[in-house]
Amino acid sequence: MNNQQIAVIGAGTAGLALATLLGRQGHTVTVIERAKALTTVGAGILLQPSGVGVLSEIGCLDHMLQYGHRVDALYGWTQSGRTIMQVKYAHLNEERDIFGLGIHRTALCHVLGTALAEVPHKRWFGCEVKSIAQNGNTTQVTFHEDGKEHCEEFDAVIVANGSASQLRPQSLVRYDRQYPWGAMWLIRPLTDQVASLNKPHLQQRYAGSAVMLGILPTGCIPHETESPLVSMFWSVPVASMPAWQSDNFDLGGWKSQVENLWPEVSPLISGIKSARELLPATYRDVIMSRWGVGRIGVIGDAAHAMSPQLGQGANMALLDASALARAVDVSSDWDGVWERFHSERSGSIRFYQGMSRLLTPLFQSSIPGAGFVRDLALPVSHLIPWLRRQMAETVSGRKQKWL
Ligand SMILES: Cc1cc2nc3c(=O)[nH]c(=O)nc-3n(C[C@H](O)[C@H](O)[C@H](O)COP(=O)(O)OP(=O)(O)OC[C@H]3O[C@@H](n4cnc5c(N)ncnc54)[C@H](O)[C@@H]3O)c2cc1C
């Protein structure tokens, strides 16, 4: 399609990547973001090899490598040290170097924002979009800036405003709920005291399905810290999160539990004075029948939020952006865009949504026996080369269908 006026709502992973790719095609892109600036929020994100491929396509992989921490494998152990999960990207048996990246959300947005800055576009930050309405061949976006309401028209609008989006067309939403479990997270410098955790791996420890501790090398934050960071995730039911904000929280009891589960993590948590230093993260499970109708499309977490068990959130946001930009490039109208986007992305999105829903209770639930089933079944997959490869394909974000 020739020059279209396109609004991209949300300057997260999906929105920044898409705006860059559409801007390069010559479209007039306006990025509308609620936050006033891309500030330091969030913790570690695991970017899988397929997402790393999109960074390469955008031309910002070398920049991202300045901040990210290479990840080659995912490991999970029981408290007694038995290996339950062992997925190496090397199991893909490819000649080229395949790796993931542990990266801080701020670094990811900074690098994508720098790529976008090189492309002509409009940037309306500090503007919260309240509604989108389609009117013939135009789409009206109503937003608030400093308490004032504004309304602007575009040829099309792409909703990329994250998992809690209220802007995705409700007629396409089939399912939208919060997962009952989430995580408390902490980010700390990767000092010599925790040198044993400094590995190119996502590492997890489990005790049944109700206890899980994760460690992800997270690289550094642009203009803030040159020294590498590490993110720690502690699985909790969402219902228990308010207790972490209370003065009566048993911090000592929690620290002992962590130290028993994984003694090497002790120096990371020893300096914690209040449970409020850990921040809560919740996840949604969102299913849509399609991701575009008329002149409105939806990508990233807004389109298919899922639990982070397979580490696909930012990855799928990048894959969506790449696929949608391609669809816009080769289609003659917006119906054609959604058709192409759907046919390229639906297999992968359906697979990862199904897999996340299937696996999450094995890692985060109080279902009796769920951890036992996981501890019995997953190690078998390391012994069978075909299964080993399927696991690596799955984690790397490249699966397009179940078989
Ligand atoms: C503040 C924050 C912290 C996060 N921290 C982590 C983390 O530590 N680890 C992790 O794995 N994942 C984290 N995530 C999620 C992760 O970034 C996403 O799963 C992934 O990058 C997919 O990106 P996305 O672009 O679809 O959505 P998001 O990254 O959620 O981006 C959505 C953007 O839309 C903006 N927005 C929302 N509503 C409106 C509106 N009405 N009008 C205008 N703008 C709007 C938001 O401010 C945000 O910038 C975080 C997300 C956010 C927003």
PDBQT file of the ligand as one rigid body, heavy atoms in Angstrom, charges set to zero:
ROOT
HETATM    1  C1  LIG A 501       5.914  -1.108  32.560  1.00  0.00    +0.000 C 
HETATM    2  C2  LIG A 501       6.127  -2.495  32.036  1.00  0.00    +0.000 A 
HETATM    3  C3  LIG A 501       7.078  -3.323  32.632  1.00  0.00    +0.000 A 
HETATM    4  C4  LIG A 501       7.279  -4.628  32.151  1.00  0.00    +0.000 A 
HETATM    5  N1  LIG A 501       8.226  -5.400  32.749  1.00  0.00    +0.000 NA
HETATM    6  C5  LIG A 501       8.470  -6.632  32.272  1.00  0.00    +0.000 A 
HETATM    7  C6  LIG A 501       9.469  -7.439  32.878  1.00  0.00    +0.000 A 
HETATM    8  O1  LIG A 501      10.104  -7.025  33.830  1.00  0.00    +0.000 OA
HETATM    9  N2  LIG A 501       9.705  -8.681  32.371  1.00  0.00    +0.000 N 
HETATM   10  C7  LIG A 501       8.991  -9.160  31.290  1.00  0.00    +0.000 A 
HETATM   11  O2  LIG A 501       9.251 -10.283  30.827  1.00  0.00    +0.000 OA
HETATM   12  N3  LIG A 501       8.023  -8.412  30.704  1.00  0.00    +0.000 NA
HETATM   13  C8  LIG A 501       7.750  -7.173  31.170  1.00  0.00    +0.000 A 
HETATM   14  N4  LIG A 501       6.779  -6.415  30.600  1.00  0.00    +0.000 N 
HETATM   15  C9  LIG A 501       6.023  -6.991  29.483  1.00  0.00    +0.000 C 
HETATM   16  C10 LIG A 501       6.826  -7.032  28.224  1.00  0.00    +0.000 C 
HETATM   17  O3  LIG A 501       7.399  -5.785  27.973  1.00  0.00    +0.000 OA
HETATM   18  C11 LIG A 501       5.883  -7.434  27.122  1.00  0.00    +0.000 C 
HETATM   19  O4  LIG A 501       5.375  -8.757  27.380  1.00  0.00    +0.000 OA
HETATM   20  C12 LIG A 501       6.518  -7.572  25.777  1.00  0.00    +0.000 C 
HETATM   21  O5  LIG A 501       7.583  -6.719  25.599  1.00  0.00    +0.000 OA
HETATM   22  C13 LIG A 501       5.453  -7.351  24.702  1.00  0.00    +0.000 C 
HETATM   23  O6  LIG A 501       5.370  -5.972  24.430  1.00  0.00    +0.000 OA
HETATM   24  P1  LIG A 501       4.126  -5.163  23.950  1.00  0.00    +0.000 P 
HETATM   25  O7  LIG A 501       4.712  -4.068  23.128  1.00  0.00    +0.000 OA
HETATM   26  O8  LIG A 501       3.079  -6.017  23.334  1.00  0.00    +0.000 OA
HETATM   27  O9  LIG A 501       3.471  -4.566  25.275  1.00  0.00    +0.000 OA
HETATM   28  P2  LIG A 501       4.112  -3.668  26.419  1.00  0.00    +0.000 P 
HETATM   29  O10 LIG A 501       5.570  -3.863  26.518  1.00  0.00    +0.000 OA
HETATM   30  O11 LIG A 501       3.267  -3.900  27.600  1.00  0.00    +0.000 OA
HETATM   31  O12 LIG A 501       3.899  -2.155  25.885  1.00  0.00    +0.000 OA
HETATM   32  C14 LIG A 501       2.646  -1.528  25.848  1.00  0.00    +0.000 C 
HETATM   33  C15 LIG A 501       2.844  -0.017  25.860  1.00  0.00    +0.000 C 
HETATM   34  O13 LIG A 501       1.574   0.602  25.670  1.00  0.00    +0.000 OA
HETATM   35  C16 LIG A 501       1.449   1.706  26.556  1.00  0.00    +0.000 C 
HETATM   36  N5  LIG A 501       0.025   1.932  26.814  1.00  0.00    +0.000 N 
HETATM   37  C17 LIG A 501      -0.821   1.153  27.542  1.00  0.00    +0.000 A 
HETATM   38  N6  LIG A 501      -2.070   1.637  27.485  1.00  0.00    +0.000 NA
HETATM   39  C18 LIG A 501      -2.018   2.757  26.717  1.00  0.00    +0.000 A 
HETATM   40  C19 LIG A 501      -3.001   3.680  26.279  1.00  0.00    +0.000 A 
HETATM   41  N7  LIG A 501      -4.296   3.559  26.613  1.00  0.00    +0.000 N 
HETATM   42  N8  LIG A 501      -2.603   4.727  25.504  1.00  0.00    +0.000 NA
HETATM   43  C20 LIG A 501      -1.301   4.865  25.133  1.00  0.00    +0.000 A 
HETATM   44  N9  LIG A 501      -0.330   3.996  25.513  1.00  0.00    +0.000 NA
HETATM   45  C21 LIG A 501      -0.690   2.948  26.283  1.00  0.00    +0.000 A 
HETATM   46  C22 LIG A 501       2.224   1.251  27.803  1.00  0.00    +0.000 C 
HETATM   47  O14 LIG A 501       2.639   2.357  28.586  1.00  0.00    +0.000 OA
HETATM   48  C23 LIG A 501       3.398   0.503  27.163  1.00  0.00    +0.000 C 
HETATM   49  O15 LIG A 501       4.493   1.368  26.897  1.00  0.00    +0.000 OA
HETATM   50  C24 LIG A 501       6.518  -5.117  31.054  1.00  0.00    +0.000 A 
HETATM   51  C25 LIG A 501       5.566  -4.273  30.441  1.00  0.00    +0.000 A 
HETATM   52  C26 LIG A 501       5.369  -2.968  30.916  1.00  0.00    +0.000 A 
HETATM   53  C27 LIG A 501       4.352  -2.061  30.243  1.00  0.00    +0.000 C 
ENDROOT
TORSDOF 0
